Amino acid sequence: MIVDAKGQVLGRMSSFVAKKALLGESVIVINAESALISGRKEAIFQQNLDKLEIRNKGDMTKGPFHQKRPDKFVRKVIRGMLPWKKTRGREAYKRVMVYVGSPREEILKKHGVDINKEKAEKIESKRKGLNGYATVGEVCRFIGGKW
């Protein structure tokens, strides 16, 4: 299954993807940088900037690791919606792949799925009107991501 994240609310799209992965489907998310995070832009930026200050003072190599690329950022949000401490949650996480943009050749080579022929899933029924939002790409750029 292919899910197009362009114009989708990040939390709603992530819960949809997590449910499909738990049911055993392989899910490919494209256009991760265009997913929307609802709320005031300044508040979203400040919240993600504050997360960067959380560190393991004893050993920096043991995390927490903060994702700054849009594909990894979205994948981390999806991971938060899976039962990570159970085997089925970890197995479901392996079935989820997230990409910046829509790299047709890479998806065809790795997964054997042609984006042109396969219909990308849009979550129209889950979308709601937003007063304020920021895209995942804007947030990642603000916290120092380069992709």
Phi and psi restraints in degrees (value plus and minus 20) as a CYANA .aco file:
   2 ILE   PHI    -132.1   -92.1
   2 ILE   PSI     110.9   150.9
   3 VAL   PHI    -137.9   -97.9
   3 VAL   PSI     106.7   146.7
   4 ASP   PHI    -113.0   -73.0
   4 ASP   PSI      97.2   137.2
   5 ALA   PHI    -104.4   -64.4
   5 ALA   PSI     -23.2    16.8
   6 LYS   PHI     -84.2   -44.2
   6 LYS   PSI      99.0   139.0
   7 GLY   PHI      58.9    98.9
   7 GLY   PSI     -13.8    26.2
   8 GLN   PHI    -114.6   -74.6
   8 GLN   PSI     125.9   165.9
   9 VAL   PHI     -91.9   -51.9
   9 VAL   PSI     109.8   149.8
  10 LEU   PHI     -78.6   -38.6
  10 LEU   PSI     -67.6   -27.6
  11 GLY   PHI     -84.5   -44.5
  11 GLY   PSI     -63.4   -23.4
  12 ARG   PHI     -87.5   -47.5
  12 ARG   PSI     -61.8   -21.8
  13 MET   PHI     -86.6   -46.6
  13 MET   PSI     -58.8   -18.8
  14 SER   PHI     -86.7   -46.7
  14 SER   PSI     -59.0   -19.0
  15 SER   PHI     -87.9   -47.9
  15 SER   PSI     -56.5   -16.5
  16 PHE   PHI     -82.5   -42.5
  16 PHE   PSI     -66.0   -26.0
  17 VAL   PHI     -85.0   -45.0
  17 VAL   PSI     -61.4   -21.4
  18 ALA   PHI     -83.0   -43.0
  18 ALA   PSI     -61.5   -21.5
  19 LYS   PHI     -83.2   -43.2
  19 LYS   PSI     -64.3   -24.3
  20 LYS   PHI     -83.3   -43.3
  20 LYS   PSI     -59.7   -19.7
  21 ALA   PHI     -87.4   -47.4
  21 ALA   PSI     -57.7   -17.7
  22 LEU   PHI     -86.2   -46.2
  22 LEU   PSI     -48.2    -8.2
  23 LEU   PHI     -99.9   -59.9
  23 LEU   PSI     -24.2    15.8
  24 GLY   PHI      84.3   124.3
  24 GLY   PSI     -16.7    23.3
  25 GLU   PHI    -106.3   -66.3
  25 GLU   PSI     125.1   165.1
  26 SER   PHI    -103.8   -63.8
  26 SER   PSI     109.0   149.0
  27 VAL   PHI    -140.8  -100.8
  27 VAL   PSI     110.5   150.5
  28 ILE   PHI    -134.7   -94.7
  28 ILE   PSI     102.6   142.6
  29 VAL   PHI    -125.5   -85.5
  29 VAL   PSI     104.9   144.9
  30 ILE   PHI    -132.8   -92.8
  30 ILE   PSI     142.4   182.4
  31 ASN   PHI      37.3    77.3
  31 ASN   PSI      28.8    68.8
  32 ALA   PHI     -83.7   -43.7
  32 ALA   PSI     -51.2   -11.2
  33 GLU   PHI     -91.1   -51.1
  33 GLU   PSI     -33.0     7.0
  34 SER   PHI    -120.0   -80.0
  34 SER   PSI     -15.9    24.1
  35 ALA   PHI     -90.0   -50.0
  35 ALA   PSI     128.0   168.0
  36 LEU   PHI    -122.2   -82.2
  36 LEU   PSI     119.9   159.9
  37 ILE   PHI    -130.6   -90.6
  37 ILE   PSI     101.6   141.6
  38 SER   PHI    -100.5   -60.5
  38 SER   PSI     128.0   168.0
  39 GLY   PHI     108.9   148.9
  39 GLY   PSI     157.3   197.3
  40 ARG   PHI     -90.4   -50.4
  40 ARG   PSI     115.7   155.7
  41 LYS   PHI     -77.8   -37.8
  41 LYS   PSI     -63.1   -23.1
  42 GLU   PHI     -84.4   -44.4
  42 GLU   PSI     -60.1   -20.1
  43 ALA   PHI     -86.7   -46.7
  43 ALA   PSI     -59.6   -19.6
  44 ILE   PHI     -84.0   -44.0
  44 ILE   PSI     -65.6   -25.6
  45 PHE   PHI     -82.5   -42.5
  45 PHE   PSI     -64.0   -24.0
  46 GLN   PHI     -85.4   -45.4
  46 GLN   PSI     -60.3   -20.3
  47 GLN   PHI     -82.3   -42.3
  47 GLN   PSI     -63.6   -23.6
  48 ASN   PHI     -93.1   -53.1
  48 ASN   PSI     -49.2    -9.2
  49 LEU   PHI     -90.0   -50.0
  49 LEU   PSI     -57.2   -17.2
  50 ASP   PHI     -86.3   -46.3
  50 ASP   PSI     -52.9   -12.9
  51 LYS   PHI     -82.7   -42.7
  51 LYS   PSI     -51.2   -11.2
  52 LEU   PHI     -86.6   -46.6
  52 LEU   PSI     -41.3    -1.3
  53 GLU   PHI    -100.1   -60.1
  53 GLU   PSI     -33.9     6.1
  54 ILE   PHI     -96.6   -56.6
  54 ILE   PSI      98.6   138.6
  55 ARG   PHI    -158.4  -118.4
  55 ARG   PSI     139.2   179.2
  56 ASN   PHI    -112.1   -72.1
  56 ASN   PSI      84.7   124.7
  57 LYS   PHI     -88.9   -48.9
  57 LYS   PSI     -45.0    -5.0
  58 GLY   PHI     -94.4   -54.4
  58 GLY   PSI     -67.8   -27.8
  59 ASP   PHI    -165.3  -125.3
  59 ASP   PSI      90.5   130.5
  60 MET   PHI     -86.8   -46.8
  60 MET   PSI     -41.3    -1.3
  61 THR   PHI     -99.0   -59.0
  61 THR   PSI     -29.5    10.5
  62 LYS   PHI    -119.2   -79.2
  62 LYS   PSI     -11.0    29.0
  63 GLY   PHI      70.0   110.0
  63 GLY   PSI    -194.1  -154.1
  64 PRO   PHI     -92.7   -52.7
  64 PRO   PSI     127.6   167.6
  65 PHE   PHI    -122.2   -82.2
  65 PHE   PSI     108.7   148.7
  66 HIS   PHI    -124.1   -84.1
  66 HIS   PSI     104.0   144.0
  67 GLN   PHI    -102.5   -62.5
  67 GLN   PSI     113.0   153.0
  68 LYS   PHI    -138.1   -98.1
  68 LYS   PSI     -26.9    13.1
  69 ARG   PHI    -115.3   -75.3
  69 ARG   PSI     120.5   160.5
  70 PRO   PHI     -77.7   -37.7
  70 PRO   PSI     -59.8   -19.8
  71 ASP   PHI     -86.2   -46.2
  71 ASP   PSI     -61.2   -21.2
  72 LYS   PHI     -92.7   -52.7
  72 LYS   PSI     -53.9   -13.9
  73 PHE   PHI     -81.6   -41.6
  73 PHE   PSI     -67.4   -27.4
  74 VAL   PHI     -87.3   -47.3
  74 VAL   PSI     -60.4   -20.4
  75 ARG   PHI     -83.4   -43.4
  75 ARG   PSI     -56.5   -16.5
  76 LYS   PHI     -86.7   -46.7
  76 LYS   PSI     -56.9   -16.9
  77 VAL   PHI     -85.3   -45.3
  77 VAL   PSI     -61.6   -21.6
  78 ILE   PHI     -84.4   -44.4
  78 ILE   PSI     -58.9   -18.9
  79 ARG   PHI     -80.9   -40.9
  79 ARG   PSI     -55.6   -15.6
  80 GLY   PHI     -86.0   -46.0
  80 GLY   PSI     -38.3     1.7
  81 MET   PHI    -118.6   -78.6
  81 MET   PSI     -14.8    25.2
  82 LEU   PHI    -127.6   -87.6
  82 LEU   PSI     130.7   170.7
  83 PRO   PHI     -94.4   -54.4
  83 PRO   PSI      62.8   102.8
  84 TRP   PHI     -84.1   -44.1
  84 TRP   PSI     -50.3   -10.3
  85 LYS   PHI     -99.7   -59.7
  85 LYS   PSI     -27.0    13.0
  86 LYS   PHI    -123.6   -83.6
  86 LYS   PSI     132.0   172.0
  87 THR   PHI     -81.4   -41.4
  87 THR   PSI     -58.5   -18.5
  88 ARG   PHI     -86.9   -46.9
  88 ARG   PSI     -49.7    -9.7
  89 GLY   PHI     -89.0   -49.0
  89 GLY   PSI     -61.5   -21.5
  90 ARG   PHI     -88.0   -48.0
  90 ARG   PSI     -57.9   -17.9
  91 GLU   PHI     -86.7   -46.7
  91 GLU   PSI     -59.2   -19.2
  92 ALA   PHI     -84.9   -44.9
  92 ALA   PSI     -57.6   -17.6
  93 TYR   PHI     -83.2   -43.2
  93 TYR   PSI     -53.3   -13.3
  94 LYS   PHI     -89.0   -49.0
  94 LYS   PSI     -42.7    -2.7
  95 ARG   PHI    -105.8   -65.8
  95 ARG   PSI     -22.2    17.8
  96 VAL   PHI    -124.9   -84.9
  96 VAL   PSI     105.5   145.5
  97 MET   PHI    -145.0  -105.0
  97 MET   PSI     117.5   157.5
  98 VAL   PHI    -145.3  -105.3
  98 VAL   PSI     116.8   156.8
  99 TYR   PHI    -149.9  -109.9
  99 TYR   PSI     126.3   166.3
 100 VAL   PHI    -103.1   -63.1
 100 VAL   PSI     108.8   148.8
 101 GLY   PHI      51.4    91.4
 101 GLY   PSI    -176.1  -136.1
 102 SER   PHI    -153.5  -113.5
 102 SER   PSI      62.9   102.9
 103 PRO   PHI     -94.5   -54.5
 103 PRO   PSI      72.9   112.9
 104 ARG   PHI     -79.1   -39.1
 104 ARG   PSI     -66.5   -26.5
 105 GLU   PHI     -85.9   -45.9
 105 GLU   PSI     -61.5   -21.5
 106 GLU   PHI     -86.1   -46.1
 106 GLU   PSI     -61.9   -21.9
 107 ILE   PHI     -87.6   -47.6
 107 ILE   PSI     -59.2   -19.2
 108 LEU   PHI     -84.4   -44.4
 108 LEU   PSI     -60.9   -20.9
 109 LYS   PHI     -90.3   -50.3
 109 LYS   PSI     -65.8   -25.8
 110 LYS   PHI    -100.3   -60.3
 110 LYS   PSI     -58.9   -18.9
 111 HIS   PHI    -132.6   -92.6
 111 HIS   PSI     -32.8     7.2
 112 GLY   PHI      51.4    91.4
 112 GLY   PSI       6.6    46.6
 113 VAL   PHI    -137.4   -97.4
 113 VAL   PSI     109.0   149.0
 114 ASP   PHI    -114.8   -74.8
 114 ASP   PSI      99.0   139.0
 115 ILE   PHI     -84.8   -44.8
 115 ILE   PSI     -54.0   -14.0
 116 ASN   PHI     -84.4   -44.4
 116 ASN   PSI     -57.9   -17.9
 117 LYS   PHI    -107.8   -67.8
 117 LYS   PSI     -52.9   -12.9
 118 GLU   PHI    -102.9   -62.9
 118 GLU   PSI     116.6   156.6
 119 LYS   PHI    -103.1   -63.1
 119 LYS   PSI     106.2   146.2
 120 ALA   PHI     -95.6   -55.6
 120 ALA   PSI     112.9   152.9
 121 GLU   PHI     -96.0   -56.0
 121 GLU   PSI     107.2   147.2
 122 LYS   PHI    -132.0   -92.0
 122 LYS   PSI     116.6   156.6
 123 ILE   PHI    -119.0   -79.0
 123 ILE   PSI      47.5    87.5
 124 GLU   PHI     -85.5   -45.5
 124 GLU   PSI     -60.7   -20.7
 125 SER   PHI     -89.4   -49.4
 125 SER   PSI     -40.0     0.0
 126 LYS   PHI    -112.5   -72.5
 126 LYS   PSI     -28.0    12.0
 127 ARG   PHI     -99.5   -59.5
 127 ARG   PSI     123.5   163.5
 128 LYS   PHI    -152.7  -112.7
 128 LYS   PSI     144.3   184.3
 129 GLY   PHI     -89.7   -49.7
 129 GLY   PSI     115.9   155.9
 130 LEU   PHI    -133.4   -93.4
 130 LEU   PSI     114.7   154.7
 131 ASN   PHI    -104.1   -64.1
 131 ASN   PSI     -63.0   -23.0
 132 GLY   PHI    -155.9  -115.9
 132 GLY   PSI     126.5   166.5
 133 TYR   PHI    -182.2  -142.2
 133 TYR   PSI     143.8   183.8
 134 ALA   PHI    -156.4  -116.4
 134 ALA   PSI     128.3   168.3
 135 THR   PHI    -104.2   -64.2
 135 THR   PSI     139.0   179.0
 136 VAL   PHI     -82.4   -42.4
 136 VAL   PSI     -57.4   -17.4
 137 GLY   PHI     -81.3   -41.3
 137 GLY   PSI     -60.8   -20.8
 138 GLU   PHI     -85.3   -45.3
 138 GLU   PSI     -62.1   -22.1
 139 VAL   PHI     -84.6   -44.6
 139 VAL   PSI     -64.9   -24.9
 140 CYS   PHI     -84.7   -44.7
 140 CYS   PSI     -59.2   -19.2
 141 ARG   PHI     -84.2   -44.2
 141 ARG   PSI     -58.6   -18.6
 142 PHE   PHI     -85.5   -45.5
 142 PHE   PSI     -58.1   -18.1
 143 ILE   PHI    -107.3   -67.3
 143 ILE   PSI     -15.5    24.5
 144 GLY   PHI      88.1   128.1
 144 GLY   PSI      -5.7    34.3
 145 GLY   PHI     -98.9   -58.9
 145 GLY   PSI     122.8   162.8
 146 LYS   PHI    -150.4  -110.4
 146 LYS   PSI     102.2   142.2
